[in-house]
């Protein structure tokens, strides 16, 4: 059973535009996609109700708020058991340095994107918040030199 929602070309165009700028007004969206503003409002409301649109986010420049160094932490948890990973995930998500957390397959169990002030702050974070935990067996750190946003997320084209 699929959780997919049927989307027509107008829905796809609305989603593309909103992902590029979530502040686009309904009037601007309507003019761009060729429907009435009220129709556009109804479509966006339907996309929200159906769970296609999950919310709107404000993006910040980490460097401008004192977190100019970003890194990816590959974390191995041992033993990898539900009673240990729940508290681990809760703790990582509560850290102000955490930007994203992914549960993985393969030799590493988690990928954590973090934003910190500098190398000393990164070292403190790894030592105090990760390797000090009993269930954390290993942490590998990768610095992020540069990051690019990619295009809007849209459904796969029909083949």
N, C-alpha and C positions, 0 to 999 in steps of 0.2 A: 504494500500500500504506500502511495506516495503522498508526501506532505505538500507537494507543489500546488500552486495557485495558478489558475488559468489567467494569462495576461495577454491583452491584445496590443497591437502596435502603439496605440495612444498611451496605454499604461507604461509600456517600455520607454517611451519618449519622456513621460513624466518622471519615471524613476531615474533615467539618465540625467535629466536636468537637475533634479533635486539632489542627486549625489554630487554633482559638480558645485552646487550652491544651494544649501538647504534653506537659505533666506529668500529664495525666489518667491515673489508674491503669486497668489493664485491668478491674478490678472495677467502677469507676465507669462506664467506657465500656460494659461489658456491661449494667449496670443501665439505663443511658440508652437503649441500642438494643434491649434485650429479648432478648439471647442470653446463653449461658453464658460465663463469663470465659475458659474454655479455647477456645471458639469465637472469641471476640474476639481472643485472643492469636494464634490461627492466621490469622485474617483480616488482622491488622496485619502479621504475618510475610509473608504472601502479597503484600500491598501493597508491602512493602519489596523483596522478591525481584523483583517485576515492574517495579520502578523508579517506581511511582506515588509512593511516599514516598521522598524523596531523603535525608532526614536531619532532625535537630532542630537548632534554632539558639537561642542565647542572645541576647537583644536588650538593648542598653545605651542609657542616656540619654546622648547625646554631651555635653550641657552639664555633666553631673555628672562627666565625666572630662576636663574642660578643653577640649572641642571644641564650644563653644556656637554657632559660626557654621557653617551649612551652605550649600553653593552647588552649582549645576549648571554645569559647564563644557562648552560646545559647542566641539569641537575639529575643525579642518580639517587633514587631513594631505595634503601634496603632495610628490612624486607619491604617489598612492594605490596602492602596489604591495605585494605580499605580503612581499617581503624587508624592507620598512620597517615594515609594520604589526605583524608578529610581535614584534620587539623593543619597539616602542612599547607594545603591549598588555601585554607582560611587565613593563615598567617601571611603567606605571600601576597594574597589579595589585599590585605590590610596595610601593607607597607607603602608609605608615600612614594617610594622610589619605583615601585612596580608600575609598568605601563601595560603589559600584556602577559598572560600566562597560558601556555599550551601544554596539554597532556599528550605525550608522544608514544609511538611504537619505537622499537629498536633499543640500543644500549642505554640511551638516556631517557629518563621518564618525563622530564619537564623541560620546557624552554621558557625562560623568563626574560622579558625585555625590561630593562631598568634604565632610569635616568638619574644621574648623580652629579655632584658638583665637579669632582676631579678624581684622579687616580686614588688618592688617599681615601676619599669618601667611598669609592668602589671597594677598596680593600676592606674598609670597616664594615660595609654592608655584607660582603661575602663571608667574612670571619664571624661577625656578630649575629647575623640573621640566617645564615645558611649552614656553614660548616660546623657551627656550634650545636646544631640540632642532631640528636641521636640518629634519626632516620636518614639523614643525608650522608651518603657514602662518598660522593664526589661532586665537585663543581668545576666545570670548565668554563672559562670566560672568553668571550670574543668581543672586542671593541667594535662599535659601529662607526665607520668613517663618514658615511653619507647614506641618506635614506631618500627614496623617491616614492611618491604616491603613484599608484597605477590607475587605470581607467575605471569607470563605474562597473559594479558587479551587476551583470544581467544574466538571464537564463541562457542555457546553451541553445544555439540555433538548431532548429529542426533539421535532421539529416535526410 
